[in-house]
Amino acid sequence: MHRPFSFAAGLLTLMATVLPAPASAQTALLSHAERPARLIRKTTVYDAPAGVRLLPGDIVESGASGLQIEWPNGAVLALGPSSSVQLDGPASPTVLLLRGWLKLAATKPANSQLAASAGPWQLKADHGSAILHLAGTKTELFVEQGPLPLTETDRPGATGPTAVGRDQYAVRNGEQALQVSQRAPRQFVSEMPRTFYDPLVTIASRIRPADPAALREIEVQDLASWNDVPPLLRKRMVAQFTPRLNDAAFRQNVEAQLGDDPDWRQALQKTVKKRPPGMSNYLF
């Protein structure tokens, strides 16, 4: 016996298979910030208090104090002072440490995985916690609970991830080989943010929703602290901020301060080709 076709039921079924999950199911939450964090979304700079939902591609920067970010799957991340991170991937929590200190925890069972990249490294955690530090070309890792798999993304010929165990410390400086020690050096411990001594605690359920406040468009001086990011990440960031080259003042500042960077130079050349005849600048 055939049941009559219900157009409404069919439409609902189609929508369920095509439409994405609600934003709250995919996005991270800025759950703690003593002072509003700086949020860069596309090309706009915002003040972001605790309670702001974060989107893939967002860059979040802490000030003099740290902040905490949480995901619906239970993964938690803390940033130390003067640190910045970019969120990536709506399907699963992924972050890119741009500079400074980061602590992550993925201790809930089954689905709390959090992946983090820093310099040439990629770290995946689904049952542990760790601390990452990125300063220039030096990348450091301390595993609190592990082991956790560490992959060197710029060395594809490697046999596979390196398992860094509980209480172990890993470091790589520039092109030097990865080194793993049984304990963290005194300097790392002394420079680590004091709040990282404590375990990360989820507080998202107690935080009221908030909206970011737009401040201005991004400027060249905002990009200065990211000069040392890996080439692939630099290309991605140049692509994100290329629309700002339509602003004459921003374009001139990029030409003057970043014109020697191959990625920015290519973006400048493409922008010039799209401009109407008769418009030129001193580089092209």
Phi and psi in degrees as a GROMACS rama.xvg file:
@    title "Ramachandran Plot"
@    xaxis  label "Phi"
@    yaxis  label "Psi"
@TYPE xy
-91.5763  129.379  HIS-2
-80.2685  146.868  ARG-3
-64.5486  141.88  PRO-4
-73.1096  129.582  PHE-5
-101.417  114.921  SER-6
-61.9083  -41.5258  PHE-7
-63.1857  -43.5437  ALA-8
-65.142  -40.7761  ALA-9
-63.6415  -40.3045  GLY-10
-64.673  -41.6963  LEU-11
-63.4356  -40.436  LEU-12
-63.0137  -43.7557  THR-13
-62.4987  -44.0531  LEU-14
-62.0807  -37.5844  MET-15
-65.3852  -30.372  ALA-16
-88.571  -21.7551  THR-17
-100.967  -43.958  VAL-18
-72.9928  146.252  LEU-19
-71.8164  163.99  PRO-20
-65.6291  158.502  ALA-21
-53.521  150.621  PRO-22
-58.0761  -35.812  ALA-23
-64.9485  -21.6046  SER-24
-83.8262  -14.8674  ALA-25
-112.812  -24.1935  GLN-26
-99.1845  155.725  THR-27
-84.5399  165.6  ALA-28
-123.88  130.548  LEU-29
-77.1121  98.601  LEU-30
-91.6784  -19.1525  SER-31
-149.561  132.354  HIS-32
-160.096  113.871  ALA-33
-59.5497  -37.6524  GLU-34
-125.905  153.851  ARG-35
-53.1648  133.13  PRO-36
-76.0389  162.357  ALA-37
-92.8919  124.395  ARG-38
-114.659  127.595  LEU-39
-112.25  111.143  ILE-40
-115.585  115.832  ARG-41
59.1194  -106.855  LYS-42
-118.643  11.6432  THR-43
-110.476  139.961  THR-44
-98.4557  131.986  VAL-45
-125.437  156.944  TYR-46
-88.9859  130.091  ASP-47
-125.755  106.644  ALA-48
-80.3371  171.431  PRO-49
-58.0684  139.017  ALA-50
107.004  -6.8671  GLY-51
-79.9794  133.3  VAL-52
-79.3429  137.624  ARG-53
-108.337  148.702  LEU-54
-117.671  155.632  LEU-55
-55.407  134.84  PRO-56
96.6466  -17.1598  GLY-57
-64.2644  140.712  ASP-58
-107.992  127.219  ILE-59
-117.957  130.508  VAL-60
-125.397  134.715  GLU-61
-89.9459  159.585  SER-62
-100.951  -129.748  GLY-63
-70.38  -22.3995  ALA-64
-117.496  166.915  SER-65
-85.5347  -170.682  GLY-66
-154.558  170.362  LEU-67
-133.601  140.51  GLN-68
-125.484  138.389  ILE-69
-130.718  152.659  GLU-70
-117.052  155.83  TRP-71
-59.4391  -23.5908  PRO-72
-82.3904  1.37446  ASN-73
100.55  -6.95118  GLY-74
-70.7841  143.948  ALA-75
-133.302  144.262  VAL-76
-137.155  139.387  LEU-77
-122.521  139.341  ALA-78
-106.071  138.701  LEU-79
-78.1045  178.608  GLY-80
-61.8915  150.048  PRO-81
51.6537  45.4898  SER-82
-126.215  157.396  SER-83
-143.004  149.646  SER-84
-145.7  148.485  VAL-85
-115.026  133.892  GLN-86
-85.4666  145.113  LEU-87
-143.011  144.797  ASP-88
75.6939  106.233  GLY-89
-74.0079  -22.0966  PRO-90
-71.39  -40.1829  ALA-91
-145.672  146.395  SER-92
-59.2455  122.004  PRO-93
-141.905  133.775  THR-94
-132.222  153.626  VAL-95
-120.307  114.234  LEU-96
-76.8404  121.05  LEU-97
-91.9973  -34.7945  LEU-98
-168.832  154.623  ARG-99
92.7594  -148.78  GLY-100
-113.736  140.701  TRP-101
-141.17  135.913  LEU-102
-122.405  133.899  LYS-103
-127.234  151.37  LEU-104
-143.163  130.375  ALA-105
-136.169  80.036  ALA-106
-109.018  -8.2847  THR-107
-76.1474  152.942  LYS-108
-70.796  153.992  PRO-109
73.0367  -63.5398  ALA-110
-125.338  23.1601  ASN-111
-99.3073  27.5895  SER-112
-62.8497  141.331  GLN-113
-137.495  126.913  LEU-114
-107.198  138.636  ALA-115
-134.557  136.676  ALA-116
-113.134  141.913  SER-117
-148.215  118.116  ALA-118
56.8697  -126.417  GLY-119
-87.2589  6.99019  PRO-120
-106.251  151.909  TRP-121
-131.866  129.258  GLN-122
-120.773  133.506  LEU-123
-118.508  130.217  LYS-124
-128.863  126.781  ALA-125
-132.389  4.44881  ASP-126
-156.232  28.9329  HIS-127
-158.861  -169.87  GLY-128
-143.881  151.698  SER-129
-157.562  164.6  ALA-130
-123.855  129.671  ILE-131
-115.61  143.875  LEU-132
-135.843  129.653  HIS-133
-128.161  120.101  LEU-134
-139.536  108.276  ALA-135
63.8233  -125.314  GLY-136
-96.6026  6.03496  THR-137
-100.139  126.676  LYS-138
-123.251  132.025  THR-139
-128.641  149.828  GLU-140
-140.779  134.503  LEU-141
-126.775  126.125  PHE-142
-98.1638  117.154  VAL-143
-80.2376  -47.758  GLU-144
-129.718  127.529  GLN-145
-161.464  -158.32  GLY-146
-76.0873  158.272  PRO-147
-126.458  141.329  LEU-148
-81.3298  127.71  PRO-149
-115.79  123.298  LEU-150
-112.394  134.807  THR-151
-92.8539  105.083  GLU-152
-72.9146  -18.6475  THR-153
-94.0283  7.30501  ASP-154
-129.404  75.6063  ARG-155
-63.8762  -18.3077  PRO-156
-80.1156  -2.08795  GLY-157
-64.0205  152.684  ALA-158
-70.5805  -19.5803  THR-159
154.895  -177.395  GLY-160
-61.78  150.396  PRO-161
-95.0498  125.75  THR-162
-81.6149  115.891  ALA-163
-101.957  117.987  VAL-164
-84.2149  175.376  GLY-165
-58.1638  134.459  ARG-166
68.7554  7.02568  ASP-167
-89.0941  158.199  GLN-168
-125.796  134.826  TYR-169
-124.46  145.631  ALA-170
-145.981  146.984  VAL-171
-146.008  132.086  ARG-172
-119.638  108.534  ASN-173
60.9243  -128.457  GLY-174
-88.2812  2.22317  GLU-175
-65.9208  159.347  GLN-176
-70.6683  151.12  ALA-177
-63.0598  133.813  LEU-178
-122.411  134.276  GLN-179
-120.545  127.926  VAL-180
-118.918  162.11  SER-181
-76.6862  -15.184  GLN-182
-151.562  159.231  ARG-183
-77.7989  143.431  ALA-184
-69.6859  159.797  PRO-185
-60.0259  -38.0867  ARG-186
-63.3979  -41.9381  GLN-187
-60.5156  -45.6934  PHE-188
-65.1552  -40.6657  VAL-189
-70.6576  -30.2263  SER-190
-88.2967  -16.3041  GLU-191
-63.4107  138.571  MET-192
-54.9175  137.009  PRO-193
-59.5415  -34.2064  ARG-194
-65.6866  -18.0553  THR-195
-74.9015  -9.57375  PHE-196
-69.1202  -26.8706  TYR-197
-92.2151  149.344  ASP-198
-67.2838  150.609  PRO-199
-78.2417  135.264  LEU-200
-119.787  132.213  VAL-201
-74.8888  133.085  THR-202
-132.28  7.47063  ILE-203
-57.0127  -35.0489  ALA-204
-66.6931  -16.4467  SER-205
-101.34  1.70917  ARG-206
-98.4105  131.863  ILE-207
-78.1786  141.809  ARG-208
-61.1534  146.656  PRO-209
-143.506  161.626  ALA-210
-112.882  144.713  ASP-211
-74.1959  153.219  PRO-212
-109.399  118.766  ALA-213
-66.8212  134.545  ALA-214
-108.356  -51.1582  LEU-215
-172.033  176.179  ARG-216
-84.9806  153.767  GLU-217
-65.6926  145.335  ILE-218
-118.932  168.426  GLU-219
-61.1309  -37.9634  VAL-220
-63.4175  -22.9887  GLN-221
-68.3858  -23.8225  ASP-222
-87.4186  -10.4329  LEU-223
-61.0804  -36.6773  ALA-224
-76.8635  -2.57033  SER-225
-110.465  18.004  TRP-226
-65.2524  -24.8124  ASN-227
-96.683  6.93585  ASP-228
-68.0253  155.113  VAL-229
-57.5683  153.954  PRO-230
-54.297  -43.3803  PRO-231
-64.654  -38.538  LEU-232
-69.7397  -37.1391  LEU-233
-61.6932  -43.1316  ARG-234
-59.8768  -41.0715  LYS-235
-64.7053  -40.8894  ARG-236
-71.0889  -37.4232  MET-237
-60.7908  -42.816  VAL-238
-61.4362  -38.2776  ALA-239
-64.9742  -38.4748  GLN-240
-99.4266  -0.389788  PHE-241
-56.4052  -37.2379  THR-242
-55.2059  -24.463  PRO-243
-69.3017  -15.7555  ARG-244
-67.3547  -12.5162  LEU-245
-71.7461  -15.4082  ASN-246
-86.8992  122.702  ASP-247
-60.1283  -43.1586  ALA-248
-65.644  -43.5634  ALA-249
-62.8986  -43.3656  PHE-250
-61.454  -42.9067  ARG-251
-64.3652  -38.2965  GLN-252
-67.5242  -37.697  ASN-253
-64.6624  -43.292  VAL-254
-58.7704  -42.5995  GLU-255
-74.5302  -37.5865  ALA-256
-106.145  -25.9557  GLN-257
-125.235  8.51624  LEU-258
-63.4508  -20.9442  GLY-259
-82.0794  -13.6829  ASP-260
-74.2283  125.27  ASP-261
-56.9383  -38.9562  PRO-262
-69.7395  -43.0516  ASP-263
-68.766  -37.1032  TRP-264
-62.668  -40.8541  ARG-265
-64.2121  -41.8983  GLN-266
-63.0171  -39.4726  ALA-267
-62.991  -43.6038  LEU-268
-62.3684  -42.4146  GLN-269
-65.0808  -38.5367  LYS-270
-65.1128  -41.7117  THR-271
-62.3234  -40.3196  VAL-272
-64.5299  -27.7806  LYS-273
-84.4957  -13.2829  LYS-274
-77.8731  154.439  ARG-275
-61.727  154.09  PRO-276
-57.3819  145.782  PRO-277
94.3155  -15.3973  GLY-278
-94.6825  129.465  MET-279
-148.825  173.401  SER-280
-139.511  -178.718  ASN-281
-80.0232  -11.8656  TYR-282
-93.2519  -34.596  LEU-283
